[in-house]
Amino acid sequence: MRTSGRQRRYKLKSEINVVPYIDVMLVLLIIFMVTTPMMNSSVDVQLPQANAKSLQQKKDPVLVSVLQDGQLYLTLSGAKKELVDENTLKLKVGAFVRQNPEVSVLVGGDERGAYGGVFKVLADLQQAGVAKVGLMGQPEQGKSTSDGRK
């Protein structure tokens, strides 16, 4: 009878302890939440500087970036930047502007690049049916405006 009592007292549990798994999952979640914003790769474009007021936009504009070597990047209303060629630029921007006629189209050209690249993009956008195109720039650093403001 003693042996049967021992078996009852030392009976194995067949439960899985999930606490360590939850801890590992929370640590992984925190790691991914911290590293995901850092993975956003951006394109380095040095915009020219000017003393002008920024425009107030109701919607996110369509952005066309022209790099120093002539590569074109397109950002459609807050979407991710994508590398495009001239024909794809015309097709995508033309279709987007037909669906959203009030959207602004802005072109940013690298100041180290050739003016011909920006001029070609302006001509392509006109062929795509864009009526108004704006040029992007950076505010001048450290210079004051004519009314004495910095």
Residue frames as a rotation matrix with the C-alpha (Angstrom) as fourth column:
MET 1
0.555 0.832 0.000 0.00
0.832 -0.555 0.000 0.00
0.000 0.000 -1.000 0.00
ARG 2
0.276 -0.518 -0.810 2.86
0.275 -0.765 0.583 2.32
-0.921 -0.383 -0.069 0.58
THR 3
-0.723 -0.605 0.334 3.96
0.464 -0.066 0.883 2.16
-0.513 0.793 0.328 -3.03
SER 4
-0.110 0.747 0.656 0.55
0.938 -0.141 0.318 3.17
0.330 0.650 -0.685 -4.31
GLY 5
0.707 0.339 -0.621 0.60
0.595 -0.760 0.262 6.22
-0.383 -0.554 -0.739 -1.98
ARG 6
-0.210 -0.879 -0.429 3.92
0.265 -0.473 0.840 7.33
-0.941 0.063 0.332 -3.38
GLN 7
-0.666 -0.014 0.746 2.69
0.744 0.065 0.665 7.15
-0.058 0.998 -0.033 -6.92
ARG 8
0.422 0.883 0.206 -0.24
0.873 -0.457 0.170 9.41
0.244 0.108 -0.964 -6.09
ARG 9
0.631 -0.216 -0.745 1.94
0.383 -0.749 0.541 11.90
-0.675 -0.626 -0.389 -4.28
TYR 10
-0.311 -0.867 -0.390 4.63
-0.105 -0.376 0.921 12.14
-0.945 0.327 0.026 -7.01
LYS 11
0.335 0.518 0.787 2.34
0.751 0.358 -0.555 12.04
-0.569 0.777 -0.269 -10.02
LEU 12
-0.723 -0.673 0.158 3.81
0.606 -0.506 0.614 13.92
-0.333 0.540 0.773 -13.02
LYS 13
0.144 0.721 -0.678 2.12
0.025 -0.688 -0.726 17.09
-0.989 0.087 -0.117 -14.23
SER 14
-0.283 -0.193 0.939 1.40
0.897 0.292 0.331 17.21
-0.338 0.937 0.090 -17.93
GLU 15
0.809 0.530 -0.256 0.97
0.440 -0.834 -0.334 20.99
-0.391 0.157 -0.907 -18.12
ILE 16
0.024 -0.778 0.628 3.07
0.903 -0.253 -0.348 23.35
0.430 0.575 0.696 -20.25
ASN 17
0.145 -0.079 -0.986 4.45
0.655 -0.740 0.155 26.42
-0.742 -0.668 -0.056 -18.57
VAL 18
0.398 0.124 0.909 3.76
0.888 -0.301 -0.348 29.24
0.231 0.946 -0.230 -21.10
VAL 19
0.862 -0.056 -0.505 5.21
0.203 -0.873 0.444 32.13
-0.465 -0.485 -0.740 -19.09
PRO 20
-0.169 -0.978 -0.120 8.71
0.212 -0.155 0.965 31.85
-0.962 0.138 0.234 -20.65
TYR 21
-0.382 0.087 0.920 7.19
0.918 0.147 0.368 31.79
-0.103 0.985 -0.136 -24.13
ILE 22
0.719 0.682 0.136 5.18
0.686 -0.727 0.024 34.94
0.116 0.076 -0.990 -23.40
ASP 23
0.542 -0.606 -0.583 8.34
0.103 -0.640 0.761 36.66
-0.834 -0.472 -0.284 -22.12
VAL 24
-0.500 -0.756 0.423 10.24
0.500 0.147 0.854 35.78
-0.707 0.638 0.304 -25.29
MET 25
-0.041 0.576 0.817 7.38
0.984 -0.119 0.133 36.99
0.173 0.809 -0.562 -27.49
LEU 26
0.876 0.359 -0.321 7.19
0.434 -0.877 0.205 40.33
-0.208 -0.319 -0.925 -25.65
VAL 27
0.101 -0.923 -0.371 10.94
0.096 -0.362 0.927 40.86
-0.990 -0.130 0.052 -26.00
LEU 28
-0.576 -0.280 0.768 10.74
0.738 0.226 0.636 40.09
-0.351 0.933 0.076 -29.73
LEU 29
0.429 0.816 0.387 7.79
0.893 -0.449 -0.041 42.46
0.140 0.363 -0.921 -30.12
ILE 30
0.762 -0.204 -0.614 9.72
0.145 -0.871 0.469 45.27
-0.631 -0.446 -0.634 -28.45
ILE 31
-0.321 -0.942 0.104 12.80
0.272 0.013 0.962 44.58
-0.907 0.337 0.252 -30.62
PHE 32
-0.400 0.217 0.891 10.75
0.916 0.117 0.383 44.69
-0.021 0.969 -0.245 -33.84
MET 33
0.714 0.699 -0.030 8.91
0.700 -0.714 0.014 47.84
-0.011 -0.031 -0.999 -32.74
VAL 34
0.502 -0.602 -0.621 12.21
0.018 -0.711 0.703 49.62
-0.865 -0.364 -0.346 -32.10
THR 35
-0.489 -0.847 0.210 14.05
0.200 0.125 0.972 48.43
-0.849 0.517 0.109 -35.23
THR 36
0.079 0.581 0.810 11.27
0.941 0.225 -0.253 48.81
-0.329 0.782 -0.529 -37.82
PRO 37
0.927 0.267 -0.265 11.41
0.175 -0.929 -0.326 52.64
-0.333 0.256 -0.908 -38.03
MET 38
0.181 -0.945 -0.273 15.19
-0.409 -0.325 0.853 52.43
-0.894 -0.043 -0.445 -38.45
MET 39
-0.336 -0.290 0.896 14.85
0.537 0.723 0.435 50.20
-0.774 0.627 -0.087 -41.50
ASN 40
0.764 0.642 0.068 13.12
0.452 -0.457 -0.766 52.95
-0.461 0.616 -0.639 -43.49
SER 41
-0.312 -0.925 0.218 15.70
0.816 -0.143 0.561 53.78
-0.487 0.353 0.799 -46.13
SER 42
0.660 0.505 -0.556 15.65
0.207 -0.833 -0.513 57.29
-0.722 0.224 -0.655 -47.49
VAL 43
0.376 -0.492 0.786 17.11
0.896 -0.022 -0.443 58.93
0.235 0.871 0.432 -50.54
ASP 44
-0.009 -0.480 -0.877 19.64
0.630 -0.684 0.368 61.68
-0.776 -0.549 0.309 -49.92
VAL 45
0.186 0.106 0.977 18.76
0.870 -0.480 -0.113 64.73
0.457 0.871 -0.182 -52.01
GLN 46
-0.526 -0.384 -0.759 20.33
0.677 -0.729 -0.101 68.09
-0.514 -0.567 0.643 -51.22
LEU 47
0.417 0.778 0.470 17.63
0.908 -0.384 -0.169 70.63
0.049 0.497 -0.867 -52.02
PRO 48
-0.469 -0.548 0.693 18.54
0.515 -0.807 -0.289 74.22
0.717 0.221 0.661 -52.89
GLN 49
-0.351 0.278 -0.894 17.89
0.872 -0.250 -0.420 76.87
-0.340 -0.927 -0.155 -50.23
ALA 50
-0.513 0.253 0.820 15.68
0.380 -0.790 0.482 79.96
0.770 0.558 0.309 -50.52
ASN 51
-0.942 0.267 -0.205 13.85
0.058 -0.470 -0.881 82.52
-0.332 -0.841 0.427 -48.39
ALA 52
-0.546 0.825 -0.147 10.25
-0.454 -0.145 0.879 81.59
0.704 0.547 0.453 -49.11
LYS 53
-0.291 0.554 0.780 7.25
-0.889 0.145 -0.435 80.66
-0.354 -0.820 0.450 -46.99
SER 54
-0.979 -0.014 0.202 6.14
0.036 0.969 0.243 77.05
-0.199 0.245 -0.949 -47.06
LEU 55
-0.514 0.835 -0.198 2.83
-0.577 -0.167 0.799 76.20
0.634 0.525 0.567 -48.68
GLN 56
-0.500 0.465 0.731 -0.07
-0.630 0.383 -0.675 74.86
-0.594 -0.798 0.101 -46.63
GLN 57
-0.784 0.160 -0.600 -1.35
-0.405 0.602 0.689 71.59
0.471 0.783 -0.407 -48.08
LYS 58
0.143 0.890 0.433 -4.78
-0.989 0.149 0.019 70.04
-0.048 -0.430 0.901 -47.55
LYS 59
0.991 0.116 0.072 -3.65
-0.106 0.986 -0.126 66.65
-0.086 0.117 0.989 -48.90
ASP 60
0.198 -0.959 0.205 -0.26
0.106 0.228 0.968 64.99
-0.974 -0.170 0.146 -49.07
PRO 61
0.451 -0.038 -0.892 1.39
-0.788 -0.486 -0.378 66.09
-0.419 0.873 -0.249 -52.32
VAL 62
0.921 -0.300 0.249 2.90
0.385 0.797 -0.465 63.92
-0.058 0.524 0.849 -55.03
LEU 63
0.538 -0.808 -0.240 6.68
-0.484 -0.529 0.697 64.21
-0.690 -0.259 -0.676 -54.71
VAL 64
0.910 -0.392 0.136 9.14
0.336 0.505 -0.795 63.65
0.243 0.769 0.591 -57.54
SER 65
0.620 -0.773 -0.139 12.80
-0.228 -0.346 0.910 63.62
-0.751 -0.532 -0.390 -56.50
VAL 66
0.896 -0.441 -0.053 15.58
0.014 0.148 -0.989 64.04
0.444 0.885 0.139 -59.07
LEU 67
0.712 -0.685 -0.156 18.96
0.402 0.215 0.890 62.85
-0.576 -0.696 0.428 -57.79
GLN 68
0.210 -0.754 -0.623 22.36
-0.490 -0.632 0.600 64.16
-0.846 0.180 -0.502 -58.80
ASP 69
-0.778 -0.566 0.274 22.87
-0.103 0.544 0.833 61.29
-0.620 0.619 -0.482 -61.25
GLY 70
-0.692 0.547 -0.471 19.40
-0.687 -0.302 0.661 61.78
0.219 0.781 0.585 -62.81
GLN 71
-0.816 0.439 -0.377 17.54
0.467 0.884 0.019 58.93
0.341 -0.160 -0.926 -61.05
LEU 72
-0.420 0.774 0.473 13.86
-0.570 -0.631 0.526 59.63
0.706 -0.049 0.706 -60.39
TYR 73
-0.900 0.243 -0.363 11.99
0.431 0.628 -0.648 58.72
0.071 -0.739 -0.670 -57.20
LEU 74
-0.410 0.856 0.313 8.21
-0.258 -0.439 0.861 59.03
0.875 0.273 0.401 -56.89
THR 75
-0.930 0.257 -0.262 6.18
0.332 0.281 -0.901 59.34
-0.158 -0.925 -0.347 -53.69
LEU 76
-0.486 0.838 0.248 2.40
0.116 -0.220 0.969 59.29
0.866 0.499 0.009 -54.20
SER 77
0.217 0.692 0.689 0.58
-0.542 -0.501 0.674 61.04
0.812 -0.520 0.267 -51.31
GLY 78
0.280 -0.161 0.947 2.51
-0.956 0.047 0.290 59.65
-0.091 -0.986 -0.141 -48.36
ALA 79
0.999 0.033 -0.032 3.31
-0.037 0.989 -0.145 56.24
0.026 0.146 0.989 -49.88
LYS 80
0.421 -0.901 0.108 6.82
0.313 0.256 0.915 54.80
-0.851 -0.351 0.390 -49.91
LYS 81
0.236 -0.444 -0.865 9.40
-0.793 -0.602 0.093 56.28
-0.562 0.664 -0.494 -52.31
GLU 82
0.511 -0.094 0.855 9.97
0.372 0.920 -0.121 54.16
-0.775 0.380 0.505 -55.37
LEU 83
-0.537 -0.767 -0.350 12.55
-0.153 -0.319 0.935 54.35
-0.829 0.556 0.054 -58.13
VAL 84
0.533 0.755 0.381 10.85
0.357 0.208 -0.911 55.01
-0.767 0.622 -0.159 -61.50
ASP 85
-0.637 -0.624 0.454 11.82
0.691 -0.200 0.694 55.74
-0.342 0.756 0.559 -65.07
GLU 86
-0.918 0.222 -0.328 10.39
-0.290 -0.941 0.175 58.58
-0.270 0.256 0.928 -67.19
ASN 87
-0.591 0.727 -0.349 7.57
-0.259 0.238 0.936 56.54
0.764 0.643 0.047 -68.76
THR 88
-0.291 0.462 -0.838 6.45
0.812 0.582 0.038 55.06
0.505 -0.669 -0.545 -65.43
LEU 89
-0.792 -0.037 -0.609 6.52
0.419 -0.759 -0.498 58.55
-0.444 -0.650 0.617 -63.93
LYS 90
-0.847 0.493 -0.197 4.22
-0.504 -0.630 0.591 59.88
0.167 0.600 0.782 -66.66
LEU 91
-0.383 0.730 -0.566 1.80
0.070 0.634 0.770 56.95
0.921 0.256 -0.294 -66.33
LYS 92
-0.335 0.227 -0.915 1.58
0.897 0.373 -0.236 56.87
0.287 -0.900 -0.329 -62.53
VAL 93
-0.811 0.007 -0.585 1.43
0.286 -0.868 -0.406 60.62
-0.511 -0.497 0.702 -61.94
GLY 94
-0.837 0.521 -0.166 -1.01
-0.429 -0.439 0.789 61.12
0.338 0.732 0.592 -64.83
ALA 95
-0.265 0.755 -0.600 -3.38
0.347 0.655 0.671 58.47
0.899 -0.030 -0.436 -63.49
PHE 96
-0.416 0.056 -0.908 -3.10
0.909 0.006 -0.416 59.75
-0.018 -0.998 -0.053 -59.92
VAL 97
-0.913 0.042 -0.405 -3.76
0.002 -0.994 -0.107 63.38
-0.407 -0.099 0.908 -60.88
ARG 98
-0.656 0.737 -0.162 -6.78
-0.275 -0.033 0.961 62.36
0.703 0.675 0.224 -62.99
GLN 99
-0.072 0.621 -0.780 -8.26
0.697 0.590 0.406 60.65
0.713 -0.515 -0.476 -59.91
ASN 100
0.295 0.071 -0.953 -7.26
0.864 -0.445 0.234 63.50
-0.407 -0.893 -0.193 -57.54
PRO 101
0.318 -0.179 0.931 -7.28
0.730 -0.580 -0.361 66.76
0.605 0.795 -0.054 -59.51
GLU 102
0.900 0.086 0.426 -6.72
-0.155 -0.852 0.499 68.91
0.406 -0.516 -0.754 -56.37
VAL 103
0.742 -0.651 -0.161 -3.47
0.548 0.450 0.705 67.20
-0.386 -0.611 0.691 -55.38
SER 104
0.721 -0.587 -0.369 -0.22
-0.624 -0.781 0.025 69.17
-0.303 0.212 -0.929 -55.55
VAL 105
0.808 -0.577 0.116 2.76
0.570 0.718 -0.400 67.88
0.147 0.390 0.909 -57.50
LEU 106
0.798 -0.599 -0.072 6.17
-0.491 -0.714 0.498 68.96
-0.350 -0.362 -0.864 -56.18
VAL 107
0.760 -0.643 -0.095 9.57
0.343 0.522 -0.781 68.38
0.552 0.561 0.617 -57.79
GLY 108
0.803 -0.594 0.054 12.76
-0.338 -0.379 0.861 68.35
-0.491 -0.710 -0.505 -55.73
GLY 109
0.809 -0.584 -0.072 16.05
0.161 0.338 -0.927 68.38
0.566 0.738 0.367 -57.58
ASP 110
0.495 -0.738 -0.458 19.46
0.784 0.152 0.602 67.85
-0.375 -0.657 0.654 -56.05
GLU 111
0.872 -0.144 -0.468 21.35
-0.207 -0.975 -0.085 71.15
-0.444 0.171 -0.880 -56.23
ARG 112
-0.157 -0.984 0.082 24.48
-0.391 0.138 0.910 69.26
-0.907 0.111 -0.407 -57.29
GLY 113
-0.099 0.206 0.974 22.65
0.670 0.737 -0.088 67.74
-0.735 0.644 -0.211 -60.26
ALA 114
-0.940 -0.223 0.259 22.19
0.339 -0.505 0.794 69.10
-0.046 0.834 0.550 -63.77
TYR 115
-0.546 0.760 -0.353 19.29
-0.477 -0.628 -0.615 71.46
-0.689 -0.167 0.705 -64.38
GLY 116
-0.567 0.292 -0.770 18.39
-0.747 0.214 0.630 69.42
0.349 0.932 0.097 -67.46
GLY 117
-0.868 0.235 -0.438 17.15
0.330 0.932 -0.153 66.55
0.372 -0.277 -0.886 -65.28
VAL 118
-0.581 0.676 -0.453 14.66
0.335 -0.309 -0.890 68.77
-0.742 -0.669 -0.047 -63.46
PHE 119
-0.464 0.385 -0.798 13.61
-0.747 -0.655 0.118 70.41
-0.477 0.651 0.591 -66.74
LYS 120
-0.781 0.148 -0.607 12.96
-0.336 0.721 0.607 66.98
0.527 0.677 -0.513 -68.30
VAL 121
-0.775 0.517 -0.363 10.79
0.627 0.556 -0.545 65.99
-0.080 -0.651 -0.755 -65.31
LEU 122
-0.477 0.612 -0.631 8.79
-0.140 -0.762 -0.633 69.22
-0.868 -0.214 0.449 -65.62
ALA 123
-0.527 0.251 -0.812 8.18
-0.850 -0.131 0.511 68.46
0.022 0.959 0.282 -69.32
ASP 124
-0.853 0.195 -0.484 7.19
0.111 0.974 0.196 64.86
0.510 0.113 -0.853 -68.51
LEU 125
-0.681 0.625 -0.380 4.71
0.509 0.031 -0.860 66.03
-0.526 -0.780 -0.339 -65.87
GLN 126
-0.424 0.524 -0.739 3.19
-0.621 -0.762 -0.184 68.49
-0.659 0.381 0.648 -68.35
GLN 127
-0.633 0.153 -0.759 2.78
-0.622 0.483 0.616 65.63
0.461 0.862 -0.211 -70.86
ALA 128
-0.865 0.295 -0.405 1.14
0.440 0.835 -0.331 63.56
0.241 -0.464 -0.852 -68.09
GLY 129
-0.020 0.935 0.353 -1.56
0.490 -0.298 0.819 66.24
0.871 0.190 -0.453 -67.72
VAL 130
-0.010 -0.054 -0.999 -0.37
0.976 -0.220 0.002 67.95
-0.220 -0.974 0.055 -64.54
ALA 131
0.627 0.366 0.688 -1.52
0.574 -0.814 -0.091 71.58
0.526 0.452 -0.720 -64.64
LYS 132
0.701 -0.365 0.612 0.46
-0.572 -0.801 0.177 72.97
0.426 -0.474 -0.770 -61.69
VAL 133
0.505 -0.649 -0.569 3.89
0.656 0.717 -0.236 71.87
0.561 -0.254 0.788 -60.51
GLY 134
0.924 -0.247 0.291 5.82
-0.372 -0.750 0.546 73.29
0.084 -0.613 -0.786 -57.56
LEU 135
0.191 -0.933 -0.305 9.54
0.036 0.317 -0.948 73.17
0.981 0.170 0.094 -56.85
MET 136
0.913 0.091 -0.398 10.84
0.376 0.188 0.907 72.13
0.157 -0.978 0.137 -53.43
GLY 137
0.060 -0.927 0.371 13.72
-0.011 -0.372 -0.928 73.72
0.998 0.052 -0.033 -51.58
GLN 138
0.055 -0.155 -0.986 15.24
0.964 0.265 0.013 74.03
0.259 -0.952 0.164 -48.12
PRO 139
0.973 0.215 0.082 15.03
0.181 -0.936 0.300 77.26
0.142 -0.277 -0.950 -46.06
GLU 140
0.226 -0.940 0.257 18.34
-0.017 -0.267 -0.963 79.13
0.974 0.214 -0.077 -45.93
GLN 141
0.484 -0.148 -0.862 20.30
0.829 0.393 0.398 78.52
0.280 -0.908 0.313 -42.77
GLY 142
-0.106 -0.605 -0.789 21.28
0.894 -0.406 0.192 81.55
-0.436 -0.685 0.584 -40.67
LYS 143
-0.895 -0.169 0.412 20.22
0.363 -0.814 0.454 84.31
0.258 0.556 0.790 -43.06
SER 144
-0.461 0.764 -0.451 17.50
0.330 -0.324 -0.887 86.77
-0.824 -0.557 -0.103 -42.16
THR 145
0.006 0.589 0.808 14.67
1.000 0.010 -0.015 87.87
-0.017 0.808 -0.588 -44.43
SER 146
-0.458 -0.202 0.866 14.04
0.474 -0.879 0.046 91.45
0.752 0.432 0.499 -45.59
ASP 147
0.459 0.692 0.557 11.74
-0.166 -0.549 0.819 92.15
0.873 -0.469 -0.137 -42.60
GLY 148
-0.112 -0.638 0.762 14.46
-0.879 -0.294 -0.375 91.23
0.463 -0.712 -0.528 -40.08
ARG 149
0.718 0.404 0.567 13.18
-0.631 0.721 0.285 87.72
-0.294 -0.563 0.773 -39.24
LYS 150
-0.463 -0.882 0.090 15.45
-0.793 0.457 0.402 84.71
-0.396 0.114 -0.911 -39.25
